[in-house]
Amino acid sequence: MGEWITVIALVVAGILLLIAEVLFVPGTTLVGILGVGCAIFGVYLSFEYFGTATASWFTVGSTIGFALALYYSFKSKTWERFSLKDTNSGKVNENLTSTLEVGLEGIAISSLKPVGKAEIKDVVYEVKTLGEYVDSGQSLKIIKIDKNNIIVEPIN
């Protein structure tokens, strides 16, 4: 009885891992390889424990069971509740630095190591230095603006 449980558990685990590979983690192949390994090992054990005739029927039954499980799971839209229905409505604010210019001064509101936050013209920006560390509260000056990168240096 214990042999049957082991064999069936391995094949069912293999089928579940293969379905997970197809539906949840496509492209990783690791889950799929583990699923195939479990199923093959379960079939191998069925040959070891029960002989060729019984194991052959078990192999055919496992293959048909996997095909039916996959077919009905796709047909009945079972997995649709796991899929993402919303779209990403986020956007990049590309005009964030349009009001800034080289030479403006501000204050570091976090330590810059070399990236951090600074307040310039009463607005908080993410800024970066050319490699030096700047303590919070220190005065800064913009030395370069490259797209959305604001490069600053400390004012001594």
Backbone torsions as a table, in degrees:
resi	resn	phi	psi	omega
1	MET	NA	-38.8	179.8
2	GLY	-64.8	-31.6	179.2
3	GLU	-66.4	-41.9	179.3
4	TRP	-61.5	-42.9	-179.3
5	ILE	-62.5	-43.5	179.8
6	THR	-61.9	-48.5	-177.7
7	VAL	-63.4	-47.4	-179.0
8	ILE	-65.6	-40.9	179.4
9	ALA	-62.4	-41.0	179.3
10	LEU	-65.7	-43.3	-179.5
11	VAL	-67.8	-42.6	178.5
12	VAL	-64.1	-42.2	177.0
13	ALA	-61.6	-40.8	177.5
14	GLY	-62.0	-43.9	179.0
15	ILE	-64.0	-43.8	179.4
16	LEU	-63.7	-39.7	178.4
17	LEU	-67.1	-37.9	177.2
18	LEU	-66.1	-41.0	177.1
19	ILE	-64.9	-40.2	177.1
20	ALA	-62.4	-38.8	177.7
21	GLU	-62.2	-43.9	-177.3
22	VAL	-69.1	-40.7	-170.6
23	LEU	-98.4	-36.7	-170.0
24	PHE	-107.2	-38.3	-176.3
25	VAL	-128.7	55.5	-178.3
26	PRO	-66.1	142.7	176.8
27	GLY	95.4	-15.0	-178.9
28	THR	-82.9	-27.8	179.1
29	THR	61.7	-20.9	-179.7
30	LEU	-63.2	-45.6	179.5
31	VAL	-64.7	-40.3	177.8
32	GLY	-64.4	-41.3	178.0
33	ILE	-64.1	-41.8	177.0
34	LEU	-63.5	-39.6	178.2
35	GLY	-63.7	-46.4	177.9
36	VAL	-63.1	-41.0	179.0
37	GLY	-61.7	-44.8	178.3
38	CYS	-62.1	-45.6	-178.6
39	ALA	-64.5	-44.6	179.9
40	ILE	-65.0	-41.2	179.3
41	PHE	-65.7	-37.9	176.3
42	GLY	-62.8	-42.3	177.8
43	VAL	-66.8	-41.2	177.5
44	TYR	-59.1	-45.1	179.1
45	LEU	-64.4	-33.0	177.4
46	SER	-64.6	-36.5	175.4
47	PHE	-67.3	-39.1	-179.9
48	GLU	-66.7	-45.0	-173.6
49	TYR	-81.8	-37.6	-167.1
50	PHE	-117.4	-5.2	178.7
51	GLY	90.7	173.4	-172.1
52	THR	-67.1	-45.1	-175.4
53	ALA	-63.0	-51.6	-179.3
54	THR	-65.2	-42.3	-178.5
55	ALA	-65.9	-35.0	177.8
56	SER	-63.4	-45.1	176.5
57	TRP	-63.1	-39.2	178.9
58	PHE	-64.2	-40.8	178.8
59	THR	-63.6	-46.2	178.5
60	VAL	-62.7	-44.2	178.9
61	GLY	-62.6	-40.2	178.7
62	SER	-64.6	-42.3	179.7
63	THR	-64.7	-45.1	178.0
64	ILE	-64.6	-41.1	178.4
65	GLY	-61.1	-42.4	178.2
66	PHE	-64.4	-45.7	-179.5
67	ALA	-61.6	-43.4	179.2
68	LEU	-66.1	-42.0	179.3
69	ALA	-61.6	-44.0	179.4
70	LEU	-66.7	-43.5	-179.7
71	TYR	-61.4	-50.4	-177.3
72	TYR	-70.5	-30.5	178.8
73	SER	-68.8	-34.7	176.7
74	PHE	-78.9	-39.3	-176.5
75	LYS	-68.1	-40.3	-175.3
76	SER	-86.8	6.1	179.5
77	LYS	57.1	32.1	179.9
78	THR	-58.5	-37.8	-172.8
79	TRP	-87.8	-2.6	-177.8
80	GLU	-63.4	-31.1	179.9
81	ARG	-70.0	-16.3	177.9
82	PHE	-90.8	-10.9	-175.4
83	SER	-86.9	155.1	-179.2
84	LEU	-78.5	127.9	-178.3
85	LYS	-102.3	-25.0	-177.7
86	ASP	-82.8	156.0	174.4
87	THR	-106.1	156.6	179.3
88	ASN	-78.0	117.8	-178.5
89	SER	-105.8	11.3	179.5
90	GLY	-71.5	159.6	179.4
91	LYS	-145.9	159.3	176.8
92	VAL	-95.2	130.6	179.0
93	ASN	-87.2	94.1	-174.1
94	GLU	-81.2	-16.4	179.8
95	ASN	-96.6	20.1	-176.7
96	LEU	-61.8	-36.3	-175.3
97	THR	-98.0	8.1	-174.9
98	SER	-65.3	-24.7	-179.7
99	THR	-90.8	-1.6	-179.0
100	LEU	-98.3	155.3	176.0
101	GLU	-146.9	158.3	179.9
102	VAL	-61.6	135.3	179.1
103	GLY	104.8	-18.4	177.6
104	LEU	-64.1	149.2	-179.0
105	GLU	-113.7	154.9	178.1
106	GLY	-156.6	-169.4	-177.5
107	ILE	-128.3	136.8	176.3
108	ALA	-72.4	123.0	177.8
109	ILE	-99.5	-4.9	169.4
110	SER	-140.6	163.9	177.1
111	SER	-71.9	139.3	-179.6
112	LEU	-99.5	117.0	-174.5
113	LYS	-132.8	58.8	-13.0
114	PRO	-86.1	0.0	179.6
115	VAL	-105.3	142.7	177.9
116	GLY	-171.9	-163.9	-177.0
117	LYS	-110.7	141.9	177.3
118	ALA	-139.0	150.2	176.8
119	GLU	-102.3	119.9	179.4
120	ILE	-130.4	125.3	-177.8
121	LYS	53.9	44.3	177.1
122	ASP	62.9	19.9	176.4
123	VAL	-126.8	139.2	-179.6
124	VAL	-89.6	129.0	179.5
125	TYR	-125.2	156.3	169.1
126	GLU	-88.8	123.6	-177.0
127	VAL	-124.9	167.8	178.3
128	LYS	-144.0	149.3	177.5
129	THR	-98.4	177.8	177.4
130	LEU	-86.8	21.0	176.4
131	GLY	125.9	-18.9	-178.5
132	GLU	-81.5	154.8	177.2
133	TYR	-92.1	138.4	-179.3
134	VAL	-127.8	131.3	179.7
135	ASP	-77.5	155.3	177.2
136	SER	-62.5	139.1	179.1
137	GLY	92.6	-9.8	-178.8
138	GLN	-80.1	146.6	179.2
139	SER	-74.8	144.8	-177.3
140	LEU	-130.7	159.6	174.5
141	LYS	-134.2	136.6	177.6
142	ILE	-74.1	126.7	178.0
143	ILE	-110.1	-16.9	-179.7
144	LYS	-162.1	142.2	173.1
145	ILE	-125.5	116.8	-179.2
146	ASP	-122.7	101.7	-174.7
147	LYS	57.4	-114.0	178.4
148	ASN	-100.4	8.1	178.3
149	ASN	-93.3	123.3	178.5
150	ILE	-106.9	115.0	-178.9
151	ILE	-99.6	128.2	-177.4
152	VAL	-126.3	164.7	171.9
153	GLU	-137.3	150.6	179.8
154	PRO	-70.5	147.4	175.1
155	ILE	-97.5	122.6	-178.9
156	ASN	-93.1	NA	NA
